[in-house]
Amino acid sequence: MSVALYWDFENLHASLYEDLQGEGAYGGKPDNRFKVQEPLVDVQAIVDLALSYGPIAINRAYCNWQYFGRYRDALMQNAVDLVQLFPPGGSSKNGADIRLCLDAAEDMARFGHIRTVIVVGGDSDFTPLSQKIRAAGLTLVGVAARKSTNRHWAKSCHEFRYYESLSGASPAEAKAQPSPSA
């Protein structure tokens, strides 16, 4: 059975940026969000996690890619389908969340071979998606940076992994954080 991997890419990148620069550093100044970004996300670590659940059938990342070109090689080497989102305004926030949820729901209905869904992002906006994934009898794994993870979202997943444990921050944390069943 196959895996569907969905990335709220800017969400993870912004979380890692703020870990380095301080809370509010990414979204607080428009200059930071709307400039070419230095790579912070270990794309391979997340792909390796996904592969541990089975072959990846869908590998889709949502972002305004005009600022994330420096990730090009890592994304191409892992056959990530890049979904371009142009925000309608400087403060537009949930475009990636909405599109990701709609695509995941559509993919669940279309592709019966998908048994595991992995969502990379820490927003509580993904909680309704977790309810749909559970209702479909699929396994949901969440991945996000520790400081920016909504606890309700993390608990709505069958398993939740903190990004820092995947990228080698602490081998002891690399084990799944099981979530209580609904």
C-alpha positions as CSV (number, residue, x, y, z in Angstrom):
1,M,0.0,0.0,0.0
2,S,1.1,3.5,-0.8
3,V,1.8,6.8,1.0
4,A,0.5,10.3,0.2
5,L,2.8,13.1,1.4
6,Y,1.5,16.6,1.6
7,W,3.7,19.5,2.6
8,D,2.6,22.9,3.9
9,F,6.2,23.9,2.9
10,E,6.3,27.6,3.9
11,N,4.7,26.6,7.3
12,L,7.7,24.4,8.2
13,H,10.3,26.8,6.7
14,A,8.8,29.7,8.7
15,S,8.8,27.7,11.9
16,L,12.5,26.8,11.4
17,Y,13.4,30.4,10.5
18,E,11.7,31.7,13.7
19,D,13.6,29.1,15.8
20,L,16.8,30.6,14.5
21,Q,15.8,34.3,14.4
22,G,13.2,34.6,17.2
23,E,9.5,34.5,17.4
24,G,7.7,36.8,14.8
25,A,10.9,37.2,12.8
26,Y,9.5,35.5,9.6
27,G,5.9,36.9,9.4
28,G,6.5,40.1,11.4
29,K,8.4,41.9,8.7
30,P,7.1,41.6,5.1
31,D,10.7,41.9,4.0
32,N,11.5,38.5,5.5
33,R,8.6,36.7,4.0
34,F,8.9,38.1,0.5
35,K,12.5,37.6,-0.2
36,V,14.6,34.6,-1.5
37,Q,14.8,32.1,1.4
38,E,17.9,30.2,2.5
39,P,17.3,26.5,2.8
40,L,16.4,25.3,6.3
41,V,14.2,22.3,5.7
42,D,15.9,18.9,5.4
43,V,13.7,17.6,2.6
44,Q,15.4,14.2,2.5
45,A,14.7,13.5,6.2
46,I,11.0,13.9,5.6
47,V,11.0,11.8,2.4
48,D,12.9,9.1,4.3
49,L,10.2,9.1,7.0
50,A,7.5,8.7,4.3
51,L,9.4,5.9,2.7
52,S,9.4,4.0,6.0
53,Y,5.6,3.7,5.6
54,G,5.7,2.4,2.0
55,P,6.2,3.7,-1.5
56,I,5.3,7.3,-2.1
57,A,2.5,7.7,-4.6
58,I,1.8,11.4,-4.0
59,N,4.5,13.9,-3.0
60,R,3.0,17.3,-3.2
61,A,4.3,20.6,-1.6
62,Y,2.3,23.9,-1.4
63,C,4.1,27.2,-1.4
64,N,4.8,30.5,-3.1
65,W,7.8,29.0,-4.9
66,Q,9.2,32.3,-6.2
67,Y,11.0,32.7,-2.9
68,F,12.1,29.1,-2.4
69,G,14.2,28.4,-5.5
70,R,17.2,27.4,-3.4
71,Y,15.4,24.2,-2.5
72,R,15.3,23.2,-6.2
73,D,17.7,20.4,-6.2
74,A,16.5,18.7,-3.0
75,L,12.9,18.9,-4.2
76,M,13.6,17.7,-7.7
77,Q,15.8,14.8,-6.5
78,N,12.8,13.6,-4.4
79,A,10.2,14.1,-7.2
80,V,8.2,16.6,-5.2
81,D,5.2,18.0,-7.1
82,L,5.4,21.8,-6.5
83,V,2.0,23.5,-6.2
84,Q,2.5,27.2,-6.8
85,L,0.3,29.5,-4.7
86,F,0.4,33.2,-5.2
87,P,-1.1,34.9,-2.1
88,P,-3.8,37.4,-2.9
89,G,-2.4,39.8,-0.3
90,G,0.5,40.3,2.0
91,S,-1.3,38.9,5.0
92,S,-2.9,35.9,3.2
93,K,-2.1,32.9,5.3
94,N,-4.4,29.9,4.7
95,G,-4.2,29.4,1.0
96,A,-1.8,26.4,1.3
97,D,-3.8,24.8,4.1
98,I,-7.1,25.0,2.1
99,R,-5.6,23.7,-1.1
100,L,-3.7,20.9,0.7
101,C,-6.9,19.8,2.5
102,L,-9.0,19.8,-0.7
103,D,-6.4,17.9,-2.7
104,A,-5.9,15.3,0.1
105,A,-9.7,14.8,0.3
106,E,-10.0,14.4,-3.5
107,D,-7.0,12.0,-3.6
108,M,-8.5,9.8,-0.8
109,A,-11.6,9.4,-2.9
110,R,-9.7,8.7,-6.2
111,F,-6.9,6.5,-5.1
112,G,-7.8,3.4,-3.2
113,H,-4.1,2.2,-2.9
114,I,-3.3,5.1,-0.5
115,R,-3.2,3.7,3.1
116,T,-1.0,6.3,4.8
117,V,-1.3,10.1,4.6
118,I,1.5,12.3,5.9
119,V,0.8,16.0,6.4
120,V,3.8,18.3,7.0
121,G,2.5,21.3,8.9
122,G,1.6,22.2,12.4
123,D,-1.7,24.2,12.0
124,S,-4.9,23.4,13.7
125,D,-6.5,24.0,10.3
126,F,-5.6,20.4,9.4
127,T,-7.8,18.9,12.2
128,P,-10.9,18.6,10.1
129,L,-8.8,16.8,7.5
130,S,-7.6,14.3,10.2
131,Q,-11.3,13.5,10.9
132,K,-11.9,12.7,7.2
133,I,-8.7,10.6,7.0
134,R,-9.7,8.6,10.0
135,A,-13.2,8.1,8.7
136,A,-11.7,6.7,5.5
137,G,-9.8,4.1,7.5
138,L,-6.4,5.5,6.6
139,T,-3.4,6.1,8.8
140,L,-2.5,9.8,9.5
141,V,1.0,10.9,10.4
142,G,1.7,14.5,11.2
143,V,5.1,16.2,11.0
144,A,5.9,19.8,12.2
145,A,8.4,21.8,14.1
146,R,7.9,21.4,17.9
147,K,7.4,25.1,18.8
148,S,4.8,25.8,16.1
149,T,2.7,22.6,16.5
150,N,-0.9,23.0,17.6
151,R,-1.5,20.3,20.3
152,H,-5.0,19.5,19.0
153,W,-3.7,18.8,15.5
154,A,-0.9,16.6,16.9
155,K,-3.4,14.6,19.0
156,S,-5.7,14.2,16.1
157,C,-3.0,12.2,14.2
158,H,-2.5,8.5,14.6
159,E,1.2,9.3,15.0
160,F,3.0,12.6,15.2
161,R,6.7,13.3,14.6
162,Y,8.5,16.5,15.5
163,Y,10.7,17.7,12.6
164,E,13.6,18.2,14.9
165,S,13.8,14.5,15.7
166,L,13.9,13.6,12.0
167,S,16.6,16.0,11.1
168,G,19.0,14.6,13.6
169,A,18.5,17.0,16.5
170,S,18.1,14.1,19.0
171,P,18.1,10.4,18.1
172,A,16.1,9.7,21.3
173,E,13.2,11.8,19.9
174,A,13.2,10.0,16.5
175,K,10.6,7.5,17.7
176,A,7.0,8.3,16.9
177,Q,4.9,10.2,19.4
178,P,1.8,8.1,19.4
179,S,-1.4,10.1,19.7
180,P,-4.5,8.8,21.6
181,S,-7.2,7.4,19.4
182,A,-10.3,9.5,18.9
